Amino acid sequence: MLTHSAPIVAAHPARETRPHAVVIGSGFGGLAAAVRLGARGYKVTVLEKLDAPGGRAYVFRQDGFTFDAGPTIITAPFLLEELWNLCGRKLSDDIDLRPLSPFYTLRFHDGETITCCADPETMRREVERISPGDVAGYERFMAQAQQIYAVGFEQLGDVPFDSWTDMAKLLPQLFKLESYRSIYGLASKHVQDPRLRLFLSFHPLFVGGNPFNVTSIYGLISFLERRFGVHFAMGGTGSLVDGLVRLIRQQGGEVRYRTEVSEITLDGRRATGVCLASGEVLKADVVVSNADAAWTYRYLLPQSARRTWTNKRLDNARYSMSLFVWYFGTNRKYEDVPHHTILLGPRYRELLEDIFETKRLAQDFSLYLHRPTATDPSLAPEGNDAFYVLSPVPHLEGDTDWTAEAEPYRRRIAKYLSETVLPGFENHIATSRVITPLDFRDRLMSYKGAAFSLEPVLTQSAWFRPHNRSEDIEHLYLVGAGTHPGAGVPGVLSSARVLDRIVPDASAFA
């Protein structure tokens, strides 16, 4: 349900009288916030440090190949449809969003696979094939996932959580749904087969969480996928980013690239705009940060203005893992490789312990292999395939020297892929590029190089997370992975939904 239905603001009015909103960062959260603010009557300026929009959803183009830098799985497409509707358009007017079937394939180290799709009967047969005695338990898990979705997504997803009472009202329901369990613990309660336990609990890795630590509330993802499907935007995820930029400009908003914010300007404890690295100062009635929440507080605001998110608190918080991503194209096609494949290594719990706790770069890994050309051949030259392979790795609190380790790590991944799902592919590599945790810190301004901001454990969720309405600074708002409800495309789009509930209408500044 839309929170507002204001018509699109006419572009380029003769005399600008709208209050000004500055949005820092052009990730999905920032772009969605800009569209919603534009529909509310604000003149919006989006500021992006990079040379193109998207943030983690940036697009690389290299040697005729198109690579989505980050998110590739689109769920809850209605959250995107809302943004187009606010501008008097339909998502389908601009975007060809294709449902995928299957969603993805999990491949275990022994070669056994589980394929996930939306059809309940097909999934029951898949579970029965793996472990006949766990079918009833699987059904119980999915029934509970539906209940969790009704509370965790429909009731919590766009609640501002300005006050402890916002969360206290939901605590009885959360307790009843066993939110005190980890998602792995919830899966283990219902099924016995270790492969099914992994299958039902790995989803938090998509949003930066360790399934052995993250609250069972993330079980809602299993139901979210079943209800709304998994989709891919033709042209790549970047086509969605470009579509949102067009909406903003149609509203009379502006998106500026190569424009880095050095600080949020203040009058006492009230945000008044931003100062750019160039020295230019932009005045604003409201400031919205889609930058990493920890980075926003740590580096864009003075410590003297922060009572809640102090340097000490930020330093002591738990952060998500980081990522090593290798983008490569091949001069031949691999038709038997699906759109999404998750390859689980010989260790699982122990590997996650290395990543999240000891922050040691292990010799083994689990991987997410993305082949977008399985759905959209236009992303590679004719007869070629585009891929990326993503490996969760420790963030920069560990002692890994990525300037030295990046290439050996890439070679180990290449060897593993060659021995499993891409035999001989190393002889067919046409283009190659890697990003490491250093890129997340230096290019994307992610504190400690964490790919998903704060780890989504229960004590860093909802009210415990940096609030969408800053606790420290008036007229400062936060969207994106580091605030409520968290990372992932549905999460950051929902953070803009929250913003829509707490930012005053433009008329308040008249």
DRENRO-887188 format. One record per residue (C-alpha): residue in one letter; residue number from 1; x negated, y negated, z negated. Coordinates in Angstrom, 2 decimals. Layout:
% residues N
(site 'A' NUM (X Y Z)) ...
% end
This chain:
% residues 510
(site 'M' 1 (0.00 0.00 0.00)) (site 'L' 2 (-1.31 -3.42 0.93)) (site 'T' 3 (-1.83 -5.85 -1.88)) (site 'H' 4 (-1.38 -8.81 0.43)) (site 'S' 5 (0.22 -9.27 3.79)) (site 'A' 6 (-0.83 -12.78 4.67)) (site 'P' 7 (-1.20 -13.38 8.41)) (site 'I' 8 (-4.56 -13.92 9.95)) (site 'V' 9 (-5.85 -17.46 9.49)) (site 'A' 10 (-6.21 -19.35 12.76)) (site 'A' 11 (-9.80 -19.63 13.88)) (site 'H' 12 (-11.61 -22.96 13.97)) (site 'P' 13 (-9.02 -25.35 12.55)) (site 'A' 14 (-9.47 -28.93 13.61)) (site 'R' 15 (-10.29 -30.01 10.05)) (site 'E' 16 (-11.58 -27.39 7.65)) (site 'T' 17 (-9.65 -27.59 4.40)) (site 'R' 18 (-9.92 -24.01 3.21)) (site 'P' 19 (-11.90 -23.22 0.05)) (site 'H' 20 (-15.23 -21.55 0.77)) (site 'A' 21 (-16.15 -17.98 -0.15)) (site 'V' 22 (-19.73 -16.76 0.33)) (site 'V' 23 (-20.25 -13.00 0.63)) (site 'I' 24 (-23.79 -11.68 0.07)) (site 'G' 25 (-24.40 -8.61 2.21)) (site 'S' 26 (-22.61 -7.11 5.21)) (site 'G' 27 (-22.17 -3.51 4.12)) (site 'F' 28 (-18.70 -1.98 4.26)) (site 'G' 29 (-17.85 -3.50 0.88)) (site 'G' 30 (-18.89 -7.00 1.90)) (site 'L' 31 (-17.17 -6.89 5.28)) (site 'A' 32 (-13.95 -5.53 3.74)) (site 'A' 33 (-14.11 -8.26 1.09)) (site 'A' 34 (-14.57 -10.91 3.77)) (site 'V' 35 (-11.52 -9.71 5.71)) (site 'R' 36 (-9.38 -9.72 2.57)) (site 'L' 37 (-10.60 -13.18 1.54)) (site 'G' 38 (-9.95 -14.51 5.03)) (site 'A' 39 (-6.39 -13.16 4.85)) (site 'R' 40 (-6.02 -14.94 1.50)) (site 'G' 41 (-6.79 -18.32 3.05)) (site 'Y' 42 (-10.55 -18.67 2.42)) (site 'K' 43 (-13.17 -19.87 4.84)) (site 'V' 44 (-15.67 -17.00 4.60)) (site 'T' 45 (-19.40 -16.94 5.25)) (site 'V' 46 (-21.12 -13.55 5.17)) (site 'L' 47 (-24.88 -13.64 4.67)) (site 'E' 48 (-27.01 -10.70 5.80)) (site 'K' 49 (-30.74 -10.32 5.27)) (site 'L' 50 (-31.18 -7.92 8.20)) (site 'D' 51 (-30.87 -8.69 11.90)) (site 'A' 52 (-27.53 -6.89 12.25)) (site 'P' 53 (-24.57 -5.96 10.04)) (site 'G' 54 (-23.84 -2.78 8.12)) (site 'G' 55 (-26.25 -2.57 5.18)) (site 'R' 56 (-26.54 1.16 4.61)) (site 'A' 57 (-24.34 1.54 7.69)) (site 'Y' 58 (-26.88 -0.25 9.87)) (site 'V' 59 (-27.41 1.14 13.39)) (site 'F' 60 (-30.80 2.04 14.87)) (site 'R' 61 (-31.16 2.18 18.66)) (site 'Q' 62 (-34.30 3.79 19.96)) (site 'D' 63 (-35.32 5.31 23.31)) (site 'G' 64 (-31.72 5.51 24.51)) (site 'F' 65 (-30.46 7.14 21.28)) (site 'T' 66 (-28.03 5.58 18.80)) (site 'F' 67 (-28.44 6.51 15.12)) (site 'D' 68 (-26.11 5.60 12.27)) (site 'A' 69 (-28.52 4.81 9.44)) (site 'G' 70 (-26.25 5.97 6.66)) (site 'P' 71 (-22.61 7.02 6.26)) (site 'T' 72 (-21.22 9.36 8.87)) (site 'I' 73 (-18.23 10.92 7.10)) (site 'I' 74 (-15.06 8.82 7.14)) (site 'T' 75 (-12.30 9.85 4.76)) (site 'A' 76 (-9.22 7.93 3.60)) (site 'P' 77 (-8.88 6.10 6.96)) (site 'F' 78 (-5.85 4.23 5.60)) (site 'L' 79 (-8.30 1.99 3.71)) (site 'L' 80 (-9.63 0.81 7.07)) (site 'E' 81 (-6.15 0.60 8.58)) (site 'E' 82 (-5.19 -1.83 5.81)) (site 'L' 83 (-7.92 -4.25 6.90)) (site 'W' 84 (-6.79 -4.27 10.51)) (site 'N' 85 (-3.16 -4.67 9.39)) (site 'L' 86 (-4.12 -7.77 7.37)) (site 'C' 87 (-5.21 -9.29 10.66)) (site 'G' 88 (-2.07 -8.33 12.51)) (site 'R' 89 (-3.75 -5.47 14.36)) (site 'K' 90 (-3.97 -1.69 14.28)) (site 'L' 91 (-7.18 0.21 13.68)) (site 'S' 92 (-6.50 2.16 16.86)) (site 'D' 93 (-6.53 -1.12 18.85)) (site 'D' 94 (-10.31 -1.24 18.40)) (site 'I' 95 (-11.53 2.10 17.04)) (site 'D' 96 (-11.25 5.65 18.37)) (site 'L' 97 (-11.29 7.62 15.11)) (site 'R' 98 (-11.49 11.37 15.72)) (site 'P' 99 (-10.55 14.01 13.11)) (site 'L' 100 (-13.22 16.69 12.75)) (site 'S' 101 (-12.55 20.38 12.41)) (site 'P' 102 (-14.35 21.90 10.71)) (site 'F' 103 (-15.40 19.16 8.31)) (site 'Y' 104 (-18.80 20.69 7.66)) (site 'T' 105 (-20.57 24.00 7.21)) (site 'L' 106 (-22.52 24.91 4.08)) (site 'R' 107 (-25.44 27.23 4.76)) (site 'F' 108 (-27.03 29.01 1.82)) (site 'H' 109 (-30.68 29.97 1.72)) (site 'D' 110 (-29.86 33.59 2.53)) (site 'G' 111 (-28.06 32.55 5.73)) (site 'E' 112 (-24.51 33.01 4.38)) (site 'T' 113 (-22.17 30.15 5.37)) (site 'I' 114 (-18.91 28.59 4.20)) (site 'T' 115 (-16.98 26.41 6.60)) (site 'C' 116 (-14.62 23.73 5.27)) (site 'C' 117 (-11.51 22.45 7.02)) (site 'A' 118 (-8.13 20.89 6.14)) (site 'D' 119 (-5.91 23.94 6.65)) (site 'P' 120 (-5.12 25.58 3.28)) (site 'E' 121 (-4.54 29.04 4.75)) (site 'T' 122 (-7.82 29.00 6.66)) (site 'M' 123 (-9.62 27.96 3.49)) (site 'R' 124 (-7.98 30.76 1.49)) (site 'R' 125 (-9.24 33.26 4.05)) (site 'E' 126 (-12.73 31.72 3.90)) (site 'V' 127 (-12.79 32.01 0.10)) (site 'E' 128 (-11.49 35.58 0.29)) (site 'R' 129 (-14.26 36.46 2.74)) (site 'I' 130 (-16.87 35.18 0.27)) (site 'S' 131 (-15.33 36.43 -2.97)) (site 'P' 132 (-11.88 38.13 -2.90)) (site 'G' 133 (-11.52 37.92 -6.66)) (site 'D' 134 (-11.81 34.13 -6.66)) (site 'V' 135 (-8.88 33.23 -4.38)) (site 'A' 136 (-6.51 32.56 -7.29)) (site 'G' 137 (-9.19 30.51 -9.07)) (site 'Y' 138 (-9.81 28.49 -5.92)) (site 'E' 139 (-6.09 27.70 -5.72)) (site 'R' 140 (-6.11 26.59 -9.36)) (site 'F' 141 (-9.11 24.34 -8.68)) (site 'M' 142 (-7.41 22.69 -5.70)) (site 'A' 143 (-4.21 22.18 -7.71)) (site 'Q' 144 (-6.22 20.46 -10.42)) (site 'A' 145 (-8.10 18.44 -7.80)) (site 'Q' 146 (-4.74 17.14 -6.57)) (site 'Q' 147 (-3.79 16.10 -10.11)) (site 'I' 148 (-7.18 14.40 -10.54)) (site 'Y' 149 (-6.69 12.57 -7.24)) (site 'A' 150 (-3.32 11.24 -8.41)) (site 'V' 151 (-4.98 9.66 -11.44)) (site 'G' 152 (-8.58 9.08 -10.41)) (site 'F' 153 (-7.89 7.62 -6.97)) (site 'E' 154 (-4.29 6.43 -6.90)) (site 'Q' 155 (-4.25 4.97 -10.43)) (site 'L' 156 (-7.89 4.13 -11.15)) (site 'G' 157 (-9.20 3.38 -7.66)) (site 'D' 158 (-8.21 -0.29 -7.50)) (site 'V' 159 (-7.87 -1.18 -11.20)) (site 'P' 160 (-10.17 -4.10 -12.10)) (site 'F' 161 (-11.17 -2.74 -15.53)) (site 'D' 162 (-11.79 -6.23 -16.85)) (site 'S' 163 (-10.80 -5.03 -20.29)) (site 'W' 164 (-11.41 -1.91 -22.33)) (site 'T' 165 (-7.62 -1.58 -22.64)) (site 'D' 166 (-7.42 -0.98 -18.87)) (site 'M' 167 (-9.36 2.23 -19.40)) (site 'A' 168 (-7.91 3.10 -22.81)) (site 'K' 169 (-4.45 3.39 -21.27)) (site 'L' 170 (-5.70 6.13 -18.97)) (site 'L' 171 (-7.86 8.03 -21.45)) (site 'P' 172 (-5.14 10.53 -22.46)) (site 'Q' 173 (-4.61 11.47 -18.82)) (site 'L' 174 (-8.33 11.69 -18.18)) (site 'F' 175 (-8.78 13.91 -21.21)) (site 'K' 176 (-5.93 16.15 -20.10)) (site 'L' 177 (-7.60 16.48 -16.70)) (site 'E' 178 (-10.86 17.50 -18.42)) (site 'S' 179 (-12.90 14.51 -17.29)) (site 'Y' 180 (-15.37 15.40 -20.07)) (site 'R' 181 (-16.47 18.39 -17.98)) (site 'S' 182 (-18.96 18.07 -15.18)) (site 'I' 183 (-17.64 18.79 -11.70)) (site 'Y' 184 (-19.82 21.92 -11.67)) (site 'G' 185 (-18.33 22.89 -15.04)) (site 'L' 186 (-14.82 22.47 -13.68)) (site 'A' 187 (-15.62 24.63 -10.65)) (site 'S' 188 (-17.18 27.25 -12.94)) (site 'K' 189 (-14.01 27.35 -15.05)) (site 'H' 190 (-11.97 28.42 -12.02)) (site 'V' 191 (-14.29 30.59 -9.86)) (site 'Q' 192 (-17.03 33.07 -10.66)) (site 'D' 193 (-18.99 33.40 -7.42)) (site 'P' 194 (-22.07 31.12 -7.64)) (site 'R' 195 (-21.73 30.16 -3.97)) (site 'L' 196 (-18.15 29.00 -4.47)) (site 'R' 197 (-19.15 27.07 -7.56)) (site 'L' 198 (-21.63 25.14 -5.43)) (site 'F' 199 (-19.14 24.74 -2.60)) (site 'L' 200 (-16.52 23.19 -4.90)) (site 'S' 201 (-18.90 20.88 -6.73)) (site 'F' 202 (-21.53 19.53 -4.33)) (site 'H' 203 (-19.49 16.49 -3.19)) (site 'P' 204 (-20.91 14.02 -5.78)) (site 'L' 205 (-24.21 14.27 -3.92)) (site 'F' 206 (-22.46 12.26 -1.18)) (site 'V' 207 (-22.17 9.37 -3.66)) (site 'G' 208 (-25.43 9.71 -5.57)) (site 'G' 209 (-24.45 11.98 -8.45)) (site 'N' 210 (-25.80 15.22 -9.87)) (site 'P' 211 (-22.92 17.77 -9.89)) (site 'F' 212 (-24.20 19.12 -13.21)) (site 'N' 213 (-23.87 15.68 -14.85)) (site 'V' 214 (-21.13 13.84 -12.95)) (site 'T' 215 (-17.61 13.85 -14.37)) (site 'S' 216 (-15.08 16.29 -12.97)) (site 'I' 217 (-13.05 13.28 -11.77)) (site 'Y' 218 (-15.07 13.66 -8.57)) (site 'G' 219 (-13.12 16.83 -7.92)) (site 'L' 220 (-10.67 14.43 -6.27)) (site 'I' 221 (-12.89 14.40 -3.17)) (site 'S' 222 (-11.90 17.98 -2.34)) (site 'F' 223 (-8.23 17.00 -2.27)) (site 'L' 224 (-8.91 13.67 -0.54)) (site 'E' 225 (-10.56 15.53 2.33)) (site 'R' 226 (-7.73 18.05 2.58)) (site 'R' 227 (-5.02 15.38 2.54)) (site 'F' 228 (-6.55 12.82 4.90)) (site 'G' 229 (-9.15 14.82 6.78)) (site 'V' 230 (-12.73 13.99 7.72)) (site 'H' 231 (-13.18 11.65 10.69)) (site 'F' 232 (-15.84 10.26 12.97)) (site 'A' 233 (-15.67 6.96 14.82)) (site 'M' 234 (-16.55 7.28 18.50)) (site 'G' 235 (-19.59 5.17 19.19)) (site 'G' 236 (-20.78 5.98 15.66)) (site 'T' 237 (-20.00 4.49 12.27)) (site 'G' 238 (-21.50 1.27 13.56)) (site 'S' 239 (-18.42 0.79 15.75)) (site 'L' 240 (-16.40 0.32 12.54)) (site 'V' 241 (-18.92 -2.23 11.30)) (site 'D' 242 (-18.75 -4.15 14.59)) (site 'G' 243 (-14.96 -4.02 14.47)) (site 'L' 244 (-14.89 -5.56 10.99)) (site 'V' 245 (-17.27 -8.32 12.08)) (site 'R' 246 (-14.91 -9.15 14.95)) (site 'L' 247 (-11.97 -9.37 12.52)) (site 'I' 248 (-13.90 -11.79 10.32)) (site 'R' 249 (-14.75 -14.02 13.25)) (site 'Q' 250 (-11.16 -13.93 14.49)) (site 'Q' 251 (-10.15 -15.25 11.07)) (site 'G' 252 (-12.51 -18.19 11.53)) (site 'G' 253 (-15.18 -16.68 9.31)) (site 'E' 254 (-18.92 -16.61 9.98)) (site 'V' 255 (-21.47 -13.79 9.76)) (site 'R' 256 (-25.08 -14.96 9.59)) (site 'Y' 257 (-28.03 -12.59 10.11)) (site 'R' 258 (-31.68 -12.89 9.04)) (site 'T' 259 (-30.35 -14.94 6.14)) (site 'E' 260 (-31.70 -13.85 2.77)) (site 'V' 261 (-30.23 -15.14 -0.48)) (site 'S' 262 (-32.87 -16.02 -3.07)) (site 'E' 263 (-30.52 -16.99 -5.90)) (site 'I' 264 (-26.92 -17.61 -6.86)) (site 'T' 265 (-26.62 -21.25 -7.90)) (site 'L' 266 (-24.94 -22.06 -11.21)) (site 'D' 267 (-23.32 -24.89 -13.07)) (site 'G' 268 (-23.68 -23.60 -16.60)) (site 'R' 269 (-22.18 -20.11 -16.38)) (site 'R' 270 (-20.14 -20.75 -13.22)) (site 'A' 271 (-21.28 -19.76 -9.73)) (site 'T' 272 (-21.34 -22.70 -7.33)) (site 'G' 273 (-22.90 -21.14 -4.23)) (site 'V' 274 (-26.22 -19.69 -3.12)) (site 'C' 275 (-29.71 -20.83 -2.30)) (site 'L' 276 (-31.31 -19.15 0.72)) (site 'A' 277 (-34.92 -18.08 1.07)) (site 'S' 278 (-35.24 -20.89 3.63)) (site 'G' 279 (-34.33 -23.44 0.93)) (site 'E' 280 (-30.86 -24.13 2.36)) (site 'V' 281 (-28.11 -24.39 -0.26)) (site 'L' 282 (-24.56 -23.28 0.52)) (site 'K' 283 (-21.81 -24.49 -1.77)) (site 'A' 284 (-18.96 -22.10 -2.48)) (site 'D' 285 (-15.80 -21.91 -4.54)) (site 'V' 286 (-16.34 -18.18 -5.08)) (site 'V' 287 (-19.36 -15.96 -4.55)) (site 'V' 288 (-18.97 -12.25 -3.80)) (site 'S' 289 (-22.04 -10.02 -3.98)) (site 'N' 290 (-22.14 -6.86 -1.91)) (site 'A' 291 (-25.81 -6.59 -2.76)) (site 'D' 292 (-26.81 -3.82 -5.15)) (site 'A' 293 (-25.25 -4.72 -8.51)) (site 'A' 294 (-28.46 -4.20 -10.47)) (site 'W' 295 (-30.41 -6.22 -7.90)) (site 'T' 296 (-27.82 -8.99 -8.03)) (site 'Y' 297 (-28.14 -9.37 -11.79)) (site 'R' 298 (-31.89 -8.69 -12.01)) (site 'Y' 299 (-33.12 -10.93 -9.21)) (site 'L' 300 (-30.38 -13.36 -8.12)) (site 'L' 301 (-29.42 -14.66 -11.56)) (site 'P' 302 (-31.61 -15.92 -14.42)) (site 'Q' 303 (-31.75 -13.74 -17.53)) (site 'S' 304 (-30.66 -16.74 -19.61)) (site 'A' 305 (-27.25 -16.65 -17.88)) (site 'R' 306 (-26.69 -12.93 -18.52)) (site 'R' 307 (-25.35 -11.67 -21.82)) (site 'T' 308 (-23.98 -8.34 -20.62)) (site 'W' 309 (-26.25 -7.16 -17.82)) (site 'T' 310 (-29.59 -8.04 -19.37)) (site 'N' 311 (-32.89 -6.87 -17.93)) (site 'K' 312 (-33.18 -4.34 -20.75)) (site 'R' 313 (-29.76 -2.85 -20.06)) (site 'L' 314 (-30.46 -2.67 -16.33)) (site 'D' 315 (-33.84 -1.05 -16.90)) (site 'N' 316 (-32.36 1.56 -19.26)) (site 'A' 317 (-29.42 2.50 -17.02)) (site 'R' 318 (-29.36 5.77 -15.06)) (site 'Y' 319 (-29.70 5.39 -11.31)) (site 'S' 320 (-28.77 7.64 -8.41)) (site 'M' 321 (-31.30 9.59 -6.45)) (site 'S' 322 (-32.86 8.11 -3.37)) (site 'L' 323 (-33.01 9.57 0.13)) (site 'F' 324 (-35.53 10.60 2.74)) (site 'V' 325 (-33.92 10.39 6.18)) (site 'W' 326 (-35.44 11.55 9.44)) (site 'Y' 327 (-33.76 10.40 12.65)) (site 'F' 328 (-34.73 12.30 15.76)) (site 'G' 329 (-33.52 12.96 19.27)) (site 'T' 330 (-34.12 16.04 21.37)) (site 'N' 331 (-34.45 16.33 25.14)) (site 'R' 332 (-32.14 19.33 25.15)) (site 'K' 333 (-28.80 20.12 23.51)) (site 'Y' 334 (-28.06 22.50 20.63)) (site 'E' 335 (-24.44 23.41 21.28)) (site 'D' 336 (-24.25 25.92 18.42)) (site 'V' 337 (-25.08 23.28 15.79)) (site 'P' 338 (-21.90 21.66 14.37)) (site 'H' 339 (-21.36 17.97 13.62)) (site 'H' 340 (-22.16 18.34 9.89)) (site 'T' 341 (-24.26 21.07 8.29)) (site 'I' 342 (-25.39 21.22 4.66)) (site 'L' 343 (-28.41 23.48 4.17)) (site 'L' 344 (-29.01 24.58 0.58)) (site 'G' 345 (-32.55 25.51 -0.38)) (site 'P' 346 (-33.79 28.41 -2.51)) (site 'R' 347 (-33.25 26.44 -5.72)) (site 'Y' 348 (-30.28 24.27 -6.61)) (site 'R' 349 (-29.96 23.39 -10.28)) (site 'E' 350 (-33.74 23.31 -10.63)) (site 'L' 351 (-34.13 21.07 -7.58)) (site 'L' 352 (-31.54 18.65 -8.93)) (site 'E' 353 (-33.41 18.64 -12.24)) (site 'D' 354 (-36.55 17.63 -10.34)) (site 'I' 355 (-34.70 14.87 -8.50)) (site 'F' 356 (-32.61 13.35 -11.29)) (site 'E' 357 (-34.51 14.10 -14.49)) (site 'T' 358 (-38.26 14.67 -14.00)) (site 'K' 359 (-38.23 12.61 -10.77)) (site 'R' 360 (-40.76 14.95 -9.20)) (site 'L' 361 (-40.92 15.46 -5.44)) (site 'A' 362 (-40.48 19.21 -5.04)) (site 'Q' 363 (-41.90 21.33 -2.25)) (site 'D' 364 (-38.44 22.69 -1.41)) (site 'F' 365 (-35.28 20.74 -0.59)) (site 'S' 366 (-31.62 20.84 0.29)) (site 'L' 367 (-30.64 19.03 3.49)) (site 'Y' 368 (-27.73 17.39 5.25)) (site 'L' 369 (-28.02 17.74 9.03)) (site 'H' 370 (-25.93 15.39 11.16)) (site 'R' 371 (-25.46 16.01 14.89)) (site 'P' 372 (-23.09 13.23 16.05)) (site 'T' 373 (-23.46 14.22 19.70)) (site 'A' 374 (-21.42 17.31 18.89)) (site 'T' 375 (-18.47 14.89 18.94)) (site 'D' 376 (-19.74 11.88 20.89)) (site 'P' 377 (-22.31 12.69 23.60)) (site 'S' 378 (-22.66 8.97 24.43)) (site 'L' 379 (-24.96 8.54 21.42)) (site 'A' 380 (-27.82 10.18 23.32)) (site 'P' 381 (-29.01 10.19 26.94)) (site 'E' 382 (-27.27 12.77 29.09)) (site 'G' 383 (-28.34 16.30 28.25)) (site 'N' 384 (-29.94 15.21 24.95)) (site 'D' 385 (-28.87 15.43 21.29)) (site 'A' 386 (-29.09 12.90 18.45)) (site 'F' 387 (-29.70 14.08 14.88)) (site 'Y' 388 (-30.53 12.90 11.46)) (site 'V' 389 (-31.52 15.05 8.54)) (site 'L' 390 (-31.15 13.67 5.04)) (site 'S' 391 (-32.91 14.96 1.94)) (site 'P' 392 (-32.09 13.80 -1.62)) (site 'V' 393 (-35.32 12.77 -3.37)) (site 'P' 394 (-36.18 10.99 -6.65)) (site 'H' 395 (-35.88 7.24 -6.80)) (site 'L' 396 (-38.94 5.11 -7.40)) (site 'E' 397 (-39.24 5.69 -11.13)) (site 'G' 398 (-41.13 8.80 -10.06)) (site 'D' 399 (-44.79 8.68 -9.05)) (site 'T' 400 (-44.45 9.78 -5.40)) (site 'D' 401 (-46.62 7.75 -3.04)) (site 'W' 402 (-44.35 7.63 -0.02)) (site 'T' 403 (-46.97 5.90 2.12)) (site 'A' 404 (-48.94 9.14 1.90)) (site 'E' 405 (-46.16 11.71 1.45)) (site 'A' 406 (-43.66 10.69 4.15)) (site 'E' 407 (-45.31 12.50 7.06)) (site 'P' 408 (-46.17 15.75 5.19)) (site 'Y' 409 (-42.59 15.81 3.85)) (site 'R' 410 (-41.18 15.30 7.35)) (site 'R' 411 (-43.32 18.16 8.64)) (site 'R' 412 (-42.06 20.50 5.90)) (site 'I' 413 (-38.47 19.63 6.84)) (site 'A' 414 (-39.23 20.19 10.53)) (site 'K' 415 (-40.73 23.60 9.77)) (site 'Y' 416 (-37.66 24.59 7.72)) (site 'L' 417 (-35.22 23.48 10.42)) (site 'S' 418 (-37.24 25.30 13.05)) (site 'E' 419 (-37.06 28.49 10.96)) (site 'T' 420 (-33.30 28.20 10.40)) (site 'V' 421 (-30.79 26.29 12.56)) (site 'L' 422 (-32.99 24.58 15.18)) (site 'P' 423 (-35.48 27.18 16.42)) (site 'G' 424 (-38.23 25.65 18.53)) (site 'F' 425 (-36.82 22.14 18.39)) (site 'E' 426 (-40.19 20.57 17.56)) (site 'N' 427 (-41.20 21.10 21.18)) (site 'H' 428 (-38.21 19.04 22.32)) (site 'I' 429 (-38.41 15.92 20.14)) (site 'A' 430 (-37.89 12.84 22.30)) (site 'T' 431 (-37.82 10.18 19.58)) (site 'S' 432 (-38.42 10.03 15.85)) (site 'R' 433 (-38.10 7.65 12.90)) (site 'V' 434 (-38.06 8.03 9.10)) (site 'I' 435 (-36.89 5.98 6.14)) (site 'T' 436 (-38.00 6.57 2.55)) (site 'P' 437 (-37.08 5.24 -0.91)) (site 'L' 438 (-39.40 2.32 -0.15)) (site 'D' 439 (-37.00 1.22 2.58)) (site 'F' 440 (-34.08 1.33 0.16)) (site 'R' 441 (-35.99 -0.96 -2.21)) (site 'D' 442 (-37.66 -3.31 0.26)) (site 'R' 443 (-35.22 -3.39 3.16)) (site 'L' 444 (-31.89 -2.81 1.42)) (site 'M' 445 (-32.75 -4.44 -1.92)) (site 'S' 446 (-31.75 -1.40 -3.97)) (site 'Y' 447 (-33.06 -1.46 -7.53)) (site 'K' 448 (-35.66 1.30 -8.01)) (site 'G' 449 (-34.95 2.43 -4.45)) (site 'A' 450 (-31.77 4.18 -5.62)) (site 'A' 451 (-29.67 4.97 -2.56)) (site 'F' 452 (-26.30 4.73 -4.35)) (site 'S' 453 (-26.98 2.24 -7.19)) (site 'L' 454 (-26.03 3.44 -10.71)) (site 'E' 455 (-25.53 7.18 -11.13)) (site 'P' 456 (-21.77 7.90 -11.43)) (site 'V' 457 (-21.85 9.66 -14.79)) (site 'L' 458 (-18.84 9.16 -17.07)) (site 'T' 459 (-20.64 6.60 -19.24)) (site 'Q' 460 (-21.39 4.50 -16.14)) (site 'S' 461 (-17.95 4.69 -14.54)) (site 'A' 462 (-14.90 2.42 -14.52)) (site 'W' 463 (-15.10 -0.05 -17.42)) (site 'F' 464 (-18.69 1.03 -18.17)) (site 'R' 465 (-19.86 0.05 -14.68)) (site 'P' 466 (-20.69 -3.55 -13.70)) (site 'H' 467 (-17.25 -5.13 -13.37)) (site 'N' 468 (-15.78 -6.39 -10.12)) (site 'R' 469 (-15.21 -9.72 -11.86)) (site 'S' 470 (-18.59 -10.58 -13.36)) (site 'E' 471 (-18.66 -10.35 -17.14)) (site 'D' 472 (-21.40 -12.99 -17.21)) (site 'I' 473 (-20.66 -15.56 -14.52)) (site 'E' 474 (-17.36 -17.25 -13.61)) (site 'H' 475 (-16.38 -17.26 -9.93)) (site 'L' 476 (-18.84 -14.40 -9.24)) (site 'Y' 477 (-17.40 -11.11 -8.01)) (site 'L' 478 (-18.99 -7.78 -7.12)) (site 'V' 479 (-18.12 -5.22 -4.47)) (site 'G' 480 (-20.01 -2.20 -3.18)) (site 'A' 481 (-21.58 0.93 -4.60)) (site 'G' 482 (-22.82 -0.55 -7.89)) (site 'T' 483 (-19.44 -1.69 -9.14)) (site 'H' 484 (-16.10 0.09 -9.64)) (site 'P' 485 (-15.10 2.56 -8.25)) (site 'G' 486 (-18.54 3.47 -6.88)) (site 'A' 487 (-20.41 4.61 -3.78)) (site 'G' 488 (-19.19 6.19 -0.56)) (site 'V' 489 (-17.12 4.53 2.16)) (site 'P' 490 (-13.76 5.01 0.34)) (site 'G' 491 (-15.36 3.74 -2.86)) (site 'V' 492 (-16.80 0.51 -1.47)) (site 'L' 493 (-13.66 -0.19 0.57)) (site 'S' 494 (-11.67 0.28 -2.64)) (site 'S' 495 (-13.93 -2.20 -4.44)) (site 'A' 496 (-12.71 -4.82 -1.96)) (site 'R' 497 (-9.16 -3.76 -2.81)) (site 'V' 498 (-9.96 -4.52 -6.46)) (site 'L' 499 (-11.34 -7.90 -5.43)) (site 'D' 500 (-8.03 -8.64 -3.74)) (site 'R' 501 (-6.34 -8.31 -7.13)) (site 'I' 502 (-8.63 -10.57 -9.13)) (site 'V' 503 (-9.77 -13.43 -6.86)) (site 'P' 504 (-7.39 -16.39 -7.06)) (site 'D' 505 (-5.46 -17.35 -3.96)) (site 'A' 506 (-7.02 -20.09 -1.91)) (site 'S' 507 (-4.22 -22.41 -3.04)) (site 'A' 508 (-5.75 -22.43 -6.54)) (site 'F' 509 (-8.56 -24.62 -5.21)) (site 'A' 510 (-6.28 -27.13 -3.46)) 
% end
